[in-house]
Amino acid sequence: MKEGGCPIYRENAAETLASLRHIALNILRSETSKKASIRRKQKMVSMNSAYLKKVINAGLA
């Protein structure tokens, strides 16, 4: 997720963003309808809103 390119310096913002990234990765891992790498799933989610909905629903289930 290229954490090095996102400098965060306010209070506990770095820990908060790390937690959000961890949650996002767990949601992507929970979606199993397509067999693809996490990086590939990130790309597919960014280009396809229907797949984004599917991933979010898988994460909430």
Contacts in CASP RR format, 6 or more apart in sequence:
PFRMAT RR
TARGET T0000
AUTHOR 0000-0000-0000
METHOD contacts of the structure
MODEL  1
MKEGGCPIYRENAAETLASLRHIALNILRSETSKKASIRRKQKMVSMNSA
YLKKVINAGLA
1 21 0 8 1.000
1 24 0 8 1.000
1 25 0 8 1.000
1 42 0 8 1.000
3 17 0 8 1.000
3 18 0 8 1.000
3 21 0 8 1.000
6 17 0 8 1.000
8 14 0 8 1.000
8 17 0 8 1.000
25 38 0 8 1.000
26 59 0 8 1.000
27 55 0 8 1.000
27 56 0 8 1.000
27 58 0 8 1.000
27 59 0 8 1.000
28 38 0 8 1.000
28 41 0 8 1.000
28 42 0 8 1.000
28 45 0 8 1.000
28 55 0 8 1.000
29 38 0 8 1.000
30 58 0 8 1.000
30 59 0 8 1.000
30 61 0 8 1.000
31 41 0 8 1.000
31 54 0 8 1.000
31 55 0 8 1.000
31 58 0 8 1.000
31 59 0 8 1.000
32 58 0 8 1.000
33 54 0 8 1.000
33 58 0 8 1.000
34 41 0 8 1.000
34 44 0 8 1.000
34 51 0 8 1.000
36 44 0 8 1.000
41 55 0 8 1.000
44 51 0 8 1.000
45 51 0 8 1.000
45 52 0 8 1.000
45 55 0 8 1.000
END
